[in-house]
């Protein structure tokens, strides 16, 4: 088991490589487990410094039943104009409390993020209108990921 610390675009990540089988590495990034598919199989005893990996794919985990989403939810959009609301920690989006075009005030809960089996209310840091939502219910996000923007 190897442990590494990375900084990507100003965000720190603790990465633990649990095992490598063929071209799949089982890793934990800031407490969230991923299966990472390597472009080429490697020898597990070799160093991982020269290996390029693709974007991590969330590990499928059994989840508690989730109520169906409201009818015709808006698909995630590209980041809009305004100030971003970023994820303070890695986790899974459990519920979106706003839609694009909604007016919010500072302190309003805009979404619920589950991390380490705890539900965390993510609040607006600004007054304004939701200009975009870049995540969807059930999506796994990393710390620092833009969740939505408020203009």
Helices and strands as residue ranges (DSSP letters): E 2-8, E 11-21, E 24-29, E 32-37, E 57-58, E 83-86, E 91-96, E 103-104, E 109-115, E 118-123, E 128-133, E 140-141, E 146-150
